[in-house]
Amino acid sequence: MNKRLYVGGLSYSVDDDGLRELFERCGEVSFVKVIRDQSGQSKGFGHVEMSTPEEARAAIEELDGALHERRTITVSEASAGQRR
């Protein structure tokens, strides 16, 4: 079962491919989306789905609080409202 994660604190230059690459070191990524405004500018957060709950836990443990592109990111399980 896939597990969706919320990723916050992203640099505005991070795109879907960069976010996927970051999370692939923790396991298989089945979905990734950097959230953007109407102009196409990143809002600084996104969602990633890992293929298994174990990979999701590994991603949270490894990446929550990590420095990525000179910014500290947060990684947590997506809440029900964030899973849409």
Residue pairs with C-beta under 8 A, 6 or more apart in sequence:
1 52
1 53
2 30
2 31
2 49
2 50
2 51
2 52
3 49
3 50
3 52
3 53
3 55
3 56
3 77
4 31
4 47
4 48
4 49
4 77
4 78
4 82
4 83
5 23
5 47
5 48
5 49
5 50
5 56
5 59
5 60
5 75
5 76
5 77
5 78
6 45
6 47
6 74
6 75
6 76
6 77
6 78
6 79
6 82
7 19
7 45
7 46
7 47
7 48
7 63
7 73
7 74
7 75
8 44
8 45
8 73
8 74
8 75
9 44
9 45
9 71
9 72
9 73
9 74
10 19
10 34
10 42
10 44
10 45
10 46
10 68
10 69
10 71
10 73
11 42
11 44
11 68
11 69
11 70
11 71
12 41
12 42
12 44
13 42
13 69
14 34
14 42
14 46
14 68
14 69
15 34
15 42
16 32
16 33
16 34
16 46
19 32
19 34
19 46
19 48
20 29
20 32
20 48
22 63
22 68
23 29
23 32
23 48
23 50
23 59
23 63
25 62
26 50
26 55
26 58
26 59
26 62
26 63
27 50
27 51
27 52
27 54
27 55
27 56
27 58
27 59
28 50
28 51
28 52
28 55
29 48
29 49
29 50
29 51
30 49
30 50
30 51
31 47
31 48
31 49
32 46
32 47
32 48
32 49
33 46
33 47
34 42
34 45
34 46
35 42
35 43
35 45
35 46
35 47
36 42
36 43
37 43
47 78
47 82
48 59
50 56
50 59
56 77
59 75
60 75
60 76
60 77
63 73
63 75
64 73
64 74
64 75
64 76
65 72
65 73
65 74
66 72
66 73
66 75
67 73
